[in-house]
Amino acid sequence: MPPTASAAHALLRAPLQLLAYVTGASAKELPASVQRVQLEFLLRRVTPMRLLVVFPFAGVMCGLFYRRTGSPWILAWTALVFALTFYTWHYWRQRETRPLPPDEGLARELSRRTRLILAHGIAWGLAPWMLKPGHDLAYGALLSTYMMGAVSTAAAMLPSHRQTVAAYCLPAGLGLVLADFWSGGVGWVFGLAMALYLAVCLRWTFHQADLLAESLTVRFEKEELARQLAEQVALVEAAQREKSRFFAAASHDLRQPVHAISLFTSVLARSQFPASAGETVERLRHSVRMLSGSLDTMLDVSKLDAGAIQPRLQQVSVHQLFLSLQTTYADRASAKGVQLRVRAPGDLGVLSDPQLLERLLGNLVDNAIKYTHAGGILVAARAAPGRGVLCFEVVDTGIGIAPEHREKIFDEFFQVDNPQRDRSFGLGIGLAVVKRLSGLLRHPVELRSRPGRGTRFRVWVPRDRTLHAGGVAHDAHAEAGLAEPARLPRSVLVIDDEADNRDALSALLSSYGCTVHCAADTEDAERQLRTHRVDTVVSDFRLPGPHSGLDFLLAVRARMPSVRTLLVTGETAPERIATIKATGMPCLYKPVAAEKLLAALSS
């Protein structure tokens, strides 16, 4: 910047500070984002082309008043306005194509442009003194009209920033007011009118500037909050993905040996042992079943999260549903000295998925048994008059749930009053499954509880009034039958990179008379297919090499339609479950009970 320009800017700094005090505005008080918008607004409204309008405007005034008075001050004032306008035009033109400065330089740039506008305001404030129309009423009215027009134009063009609009309007307007008062006589009328107009104009403009600054501040605060929220959501989602990957990996590594143990114990159970050894084998099988049940519960969560379970709505008999629940859980309740009662008026019917509904209610009953040490548990159903729904209730006299825990109990692995993680209480996933099944089936679940007195869960299910006695109900025990050896395939190819799993499945199938060929990877499996006649291929998902067991089974199914395929995997990540489901490949998840595996092979 030239020295003369620097000196001019320095001279204008003090009046600018006074303006900031008078208007109560300071650019540094506003966030940088608001200052940026204010500066952008100023650049859009005050353009180099609009500045050129000042030349003919000032030239016409010069011609009119110089013709009237012939004063050299008029020429001096016109030269001042022309020089100032040219410098401002040049400054604006230079910076028109430049990007705005960084945040720390915005206040300084806004202050520079405000000083230029202040210089224009002072120049136009000198007009009534230097043009001097004297006591000529017509020229006085003309000058007042010109000045009011200039103030109005500035107020309309500069409403985004208090200090900027005041920098022009105050010196220009006050210059005319003071000149009118100085002239006396009728000038007092013009002065009062101009003062009133200036006050109204500034009040309106300041209000607009405040509204704009406030709305911009709120907008950017909301955007910042939204950005922070998005970051937090991304962090939570990343943590959730990491947790899912960890549990999927841990679950996979745990399922492999448990699967082998389960099959080996089934092979042992078919062998001849003394009575004492037979009891030991049976206790071993019981322990394996408990461990498998815990892993299957985690698998339920993964399947529900993956959307691999879809409800099949049909008529469900409440009577038969309750019989199945009582058959499943009565012995467990009796073992704890707790009475399990079921009650339903008549043979009511509902519209739901029978298996998923029984699992939902069964998890509630199972949870009640775990946390009820005396008294009883009631499973009841009653119609809600006029609502077309049936209310299932699971009521217990257990330990109850404190208010601060009532949201957390539906989270995975959260348990009330089990700091020692007693395995008899399970993993803390049962109610997490209830929450997911409730959303999937659209059966709302309500909870009421009093600590130390008990808990009441309510499940609302659409009623089906068309059900007759003997309607459909899921039999939870119909799937446990043992496959007949005669129905099993003659020759089976087993593909698994875990030697224990290969040996366990081979031993089990061999005990039923099947011919078993084993392979550790897809290359070995291809050789086995070329050299042996195979009826069924059973493969793990994760295999050495670039291709998975699922890829290999799909290729076999395409090349050999007569060969049946079955995937047996420990992969339980939701995305993996969804991938398998999309292919339509029959799949069992490790650990698989021998009975279930044999049933799948013989179907």
N, C-alpha and C positions, 0 to 999 in steps of 0.2 A: 504494500500500500504506500503511495507517495507520502512525503512528510506533511504536506498541507492537509491531505485527507486524514492522516493520523491525528494531527492537531485538532481538526474539526471534530473528529470522533471523541477526542479527549474532552473538548469543551462541552459536548452534548452529554457526557456521562453523568454529570451532576444533575441536570434537569431530568434525566431518565430515572435516576435514583429517587428524585422527588416524586415523579409520576408513580413509581412503584409503591411509594409510601402512601400517596393519595388514593390510588386505586386498590390498595391491599393485594397486589398481584406480584408474584416473583416467579420467574421461569424455573429457578432452581428448586422451588417447593414442589413442582409437579414432577411426576415420573417421566423418565426419558421417553417412554412410549407415547405419552400424551403430548409432550413437546414436539415429537416427530410429526404427529398428525397436525398439530397447530401450524408448524412450519410448512408442511405440505399444503394445507388449506390457504395459507398466505401466498404461497407461490402460484397456486391456481387462480387466486382472485386478483393479485397484482402481477400482471404480465408485462413484458416489455412493450407489447402493442398497445395496451391500455395506458401506459405511461405517456405514450406519444400524444394522447388526447390533450395533455396539459398544454402543449405548445399552442394550438389554435385558441384554446380557452383563455390562456393568459394574454395571447396576442390581441384578441378582440377587446379584452378589458383595457389593455394598454392603449389601443387606438381610441376607444371611446373617451377615456378619462384624460389622455394627453391632449386630445382635440379640445376638451372642455377647459383644462387648466394650463396646459403647456408646461407643467412642472418637470424639471429634469429628474426629480425623485421617482417619477413614474417609469422613466427609462431605466433607472438604476434597479428598481424593484423587478422590472421585467427581465433584465439581464441576470439578476440573482435567481429568479425562478427558472429561466432557461438553463443556466449553468447547472443548477442543482438537479433539474429534471434530466439533463443529458448525463450527468455523472451517475444518477440512480439507474437510468436506462442501461448505461454501460455496465454497471455493477450487476444488475439483474441478468443482463444478456450473457455476461461471462459465466455466471453460475447456473444458467438455465439448464445446461446439458450435464452439469456435474452431479454426481450422486450426493445425497445428503451426508453430512459428516457423521462419525460414530456418535454413540450416545453421550459420551463425555463432552463433545463439542457442540451439541445441539443448543444448549442455553446460550453459548457465546454467539453462535450464528444468528439465533433469534434476536439477541440483543443488538447485533450489528444492524440488522434490517430495521429494527425498531428505532434506532438512532437516526437512520436515514429518513424514516417517516416523520420523526420528531422535527428534523430539519425542515421538511416540507411544511409541517404545521406551523412552525415559527415564521417561515417565509410568508405564508398566507395570512398569518396573524399580523404581519407588518403592513399588509395591503391597505387597510383602512387609514393608517397613519401616513403612508407614503403617497397614496393616490389623492387624498385630501379633496373630496368633493365640496368642502366648505359647507355653506348652509343651503346648498341646492337640494331641495327635497326629492326631486325626481332621481338625481344621481345617487343620493343617499339610499333611496329605496332600491335602486338597481344594484348598488354595492351589497346591501343586506341580502337581496335575493341571490346574488352570486355566491356570497359566503355561506348562506344557509344551504344552497345546493351542494357546495363543496363538502360541508360537514355531513349532509345526508348521504352523499356518495361514499365518503370514507366510512361512515357507520355501516352502510350496506356491504362494503367490500371487505371490512376488517373486523367481523364480529367474533372471530375465533379466539381472540386474546385481549384481555382487558388493557394491558399496558400498551399494546400496539394501537388500538383504536383511540385511547386517551392521548397517545403521543401526537396524534394529528388534530383531533377534535378540540382538545382543551386549549392549546395555544391559538389555533385559528379562531375558535369561537370567542374566547376571552379577549383576543385582540380587537374584534369587532365590538364587543360589549363595552370595553373600556373606552374605545374611540367614540362610540355613541354617547356615553356618559360625559366624556370630556367636552364634546361639542355643545352640550346643554340644549335647552329648548325641547323641540320635538325629538331630538336625539335620544332623550330619556325614554321615550316610548319605544323607539327602535331597540334600544339597549335592553329594556326589560323584556320585550318580546323575544329577542335573541337569547337572553339568559334563560328564560323559561323553556324555550325550544331546545337549547343546549342541554339543560338538565334532564328533560324528558328523553331526549335522544341518547344521552349517555347512560341513563338508568336502563333503558330498554336494551342497549347494546351490551352493557355489563351483565344483565340478566341472561342474555343469549350466550355470552362467553362462559358464564358460570355453568349453565346447563350443559353446554358442549363439553367443558372440562370434566364435569361430574359424570356425565354419561360415558365419556372416554375412560375415565378412571375405573368406573364400575365394570365396563366392558373388558378392559385389560386385566382387572383383578379376576374376573370370571374366567378369562382365557388362561391366566396363570394357574388358577385353581384346577381348571380342567386339565391343563398340562401336568400338574403335579399328581392329580388323580390318575391320569393315564399312565404316568410313570409308576405309581404305586400298584395299579392293576397289572401292569406288565411285570413288575417284580413279583407280585403274588402268583401270577400265572407261571412265571419262570420257576418259582419255588415249587409250585404244584407239579409242574412237569418234572422237575428234578426228583421230587418225592415219588411221583409215579414211576419214574425210571428206576429209582432205587428199589422200591418195593417190587417192581416187576422183575428186576434182576435177582433180588434176594429170594423172591417167591420161586423163580425158575430154578435157581440153584438148590433150594430146599426141596422142591417137588421131585427132583430127579432121584435122590436116594430114597425118599419116602415111597415113591412109586415102586422102586425095586424091592424095598422091604415088604410092601403090601403084597406084591405078587409072590415073593418067596414064602411069606407066611401062608398064603393060600396053597402053595405047593406042599408046604409042611403039613397043613391041615388034612391033606389027602393021603398022607403017609400013615403007617401004622406005628403008634407009640404006646408005651405004658400010660395008665390013667394019669399019673402025676405029670408026665411030660405033655400029655394032651391038654391038661389044664393050663400049663405054662404057655403052650402055643395059642390057646384060646385067649388068654390074658394079653399075649403079645398082639394078636389080631385086634382085640378091643382097643388097645393103646393106639395102634395104627389107625383104626377107624376114627378115634377121637381127633388125632392129628390131621387126618384127611378131612374131617368135618370142619376144622378150623380153616384149613386152606381153601375148602370149597366155599366157605362164607366170604373170604376175601375175593374169591373168583366171582361170586354173585355181584359184588360191588363193581368189579371191572366190567362184567357183562352189561350191567345196567348203565354204567357210564359210557360204554361203547355203543349203546343202542342195539346190542345184539339180542335183547329180549323184547319181543313185541307181544302185547296182550291179544288174546283171542277171546273176545267177549261171547258169552253164551249163558244159558239158564243155569243157575246154581241153586241146589237145594240146601237151605240153611241147616236142616235137620241132619242130612248126610255129612255136610261140612263139619258140624259140631261133633258128630260121631267119630270122624277121622281125627279131629284135634284131641278128643278125649282118649282115643286109642293110642295116639302118639305120645301124649304128655302125662297121662294119669300115673303111670308107674314112676316117672321121675318126680312128680309131686309127692306121691306116697313115700318115696325114699327119704324125702326131707321132712316128713310128718305134716305135710300141708294138704288140705283137701281141695281138689279141683272139681268144680261143678259147672255144668253147662245148662243153659235154660233158653228156650225159644218158644213163643206162643204159636202153636199150630205148625204147619209145614210152610214156612215162608220161603219166598224165592227172591233172588237178586240177579242182576245182570252184571257179570264180571268174568274175569279169567279165573277158572277154578283153582289152578295150580298156584298162580301168583297171589290170589286172595288168601289161600290157605297158608302160603309162606308168610304173608304179611301178618295175619292173625297169629300164626304159630310163633313168629319172632316175638310178638307182644306177650304171648303166654310164657314162652321160654324166659323172657326177661323178668316176668312176674315171679316165676318159680325161683330164679336165682336170688332175688332180693326180698323174698318173703320167707321168714324164719318161723313164723307161728301164725295160726289162723287159716285163711283159705283164699282161693282165687275163684272168681266167678267170670264165666264167659257167657254173655247174654246178647240177645238181639230183640229189638223192639221197633215197631213201625212209628215213624214220625208223621202224625196226622197232617194231611194237606200238603206235604212236601214231596211225596213220591219217592222217598228214600227210606232205607232201613239203617238203623243205628246199631252197630256192633259195639259192645262194651267189654273191655277186659279190666276187671277191678280186682285189686289185691289189698291185703292188709300188711304190706311190707314196710320198708324203712322210709318210703316216701322220697320226694325229690325237692330239694331246696329251690327257691325261686331263681337264684343266680345260676343254677345248673340246668334249667329247663330248656334253654336253647342249645346248650352244649351237648346234651345227651344224644342228639341226633348226629353228632360229629363222629368220624371214625376214631376208634380206639379210646374214646372217652368213657370212663366208668365211674360211677358214684360209689364211694366208700369201698374202694379196692386198691389202696395204695401199694399193697404188697404184690399186686398183679396175680392173685390166685387164679390158676388156670380153670378152676371149676366155674368161674364167672365168665369164661369165654374171652374173646379178644376185644369186646366193646364195639362190634361191628353190626350187631343185630338190629339196633334202632336206626343205624345209617342205612341199612337195607330197607327198613320200614319207610323211611323218608323218601327214598328213591322209588319204591313201589307205589307209595301214595301218589307221587307226582305222575308216574307212568300210567296208573289206572284211573287217575283223577278221582280218587277216594280220599277226601280231606281227613286228616287225623287231628284230634284235639286232645289236650292233656290237662288234667286237673290233679293236683297232689297236695297233701299235707304232710310235712316231715314228721315221721314217727307214727303216722296214722295209715298211710297207704296211698295208692295211685290209681287213677281211673283214666284209661285211654278210650277214646271214642273214634270210630271209623264210620264215615257216612258213605253208603253204597246205594246206587239206584235200585229201586225195587222192580221185580218182574212179577206181575200179577197173573201171568199166563201159566205159571209153573203148576203142574199137578204132582201128586204124590209119586215118588220114585223118580224125580227129576235128576238132572246130571249133577254129580259131585265127583271131585277128584279123589281117587283112592291112592293115598300116599304110599301104600305098600304093594301096589300092583306091579311095580317096576323091579321088585327085588328078586324075581325068580331066577333060578340057575339055568343056564343054557344046557340043552341036551347035546351030548357029545356028537350024536349022529348028524346034527345040523351044522356042525362046524366045518369050515373049509378043509379040504384034504391037505393042501400045500400052502404055506404062508411064508412070505418074505418079510422079515423084520429088519427095518433100517433104523439104527440109533447109534450115535457116536459114543454113548455111555455103555461100556461093556457090561456093567451090572444090570442095566435095563434090558439089554439084549438077552443076557443069560436068564434073567428072571422070566421074561415073556416066553422065551424058548422052552424053559422048563415047564411052565404052566401049560402051554399048548401041547407040548410033547406028552404030558401026563394025560391028555385027552385024546391021544392018538394022532395028532396032526404032524405032518412033516414040516419042519421049520428050517428055513435058510436065513442066515444072518448076514448083514452088511453094515459097515461102519460109515460109509459115505455113498454118494450117488454113483461114482465110477464102479465101486464094488457091486452096487445094486444092479447096474446095467449088465455086468458080467453074469450075475446070478440069474437075471431074466433070460439071458441068451442060452444058458446051459441047463436051466431047470424049468419045468412046467409049474406055474404058480397060479393059484386061484385068487389069492388076496394079498395085497401089499399093505403093510402097516408101517408108517414112518413117523419119526419125530420131526418137528418143524426145523429146529436149528441143527444144521449139518455142516461139516467142513466143506470148504470150496465156495464158489460164487453162487451156487443155487441152493435154495432151501428145500426142505422136504416137501413143502406144499407145491413148489414148482415141479418137483419130480413127479409127485402124484398126479398133478394136472396133465403132465406130458404122458404118463402111463395111461390115464383115462382116455386121452385123445387117441393114442396109438392102439390100445388094447381094450376096447369097450367091454369085453367079457370079463376082464379082471377087476375085481372089486378093490376099492381103496379106502383106507381109514387113516386119519391123522390123529396121532396121540402126542400131545405137546404139553410142556410146562409154561408156554408163553401166555401170560395173562394180562399184558398191557392192553388197555381199551382199544388203542388203534390197531393192535395186532388181532384182537378178537374180531373187530369190524372187518379187517381184511379177509380173514378166514371165512367169515359169514358171507361176505360178498361173492365168494367163489362157489358156495354151495357144497363144499367138501365136508363129508361127515367127519366130526371131530369130537374127541374126548380129551379132557384136561387132566393131566397128572396131578396127584396120584389117583389112579383109576382102580376101583375095587375089581377083583377078579370076576365077580358075577356080572358086573356091568360091562366089562370088556368082552367077556364070552357072549353076552347077549347081543352086543353090537356086531360081533363077528358072525353070529349065527342068524342074524335078521335078514 
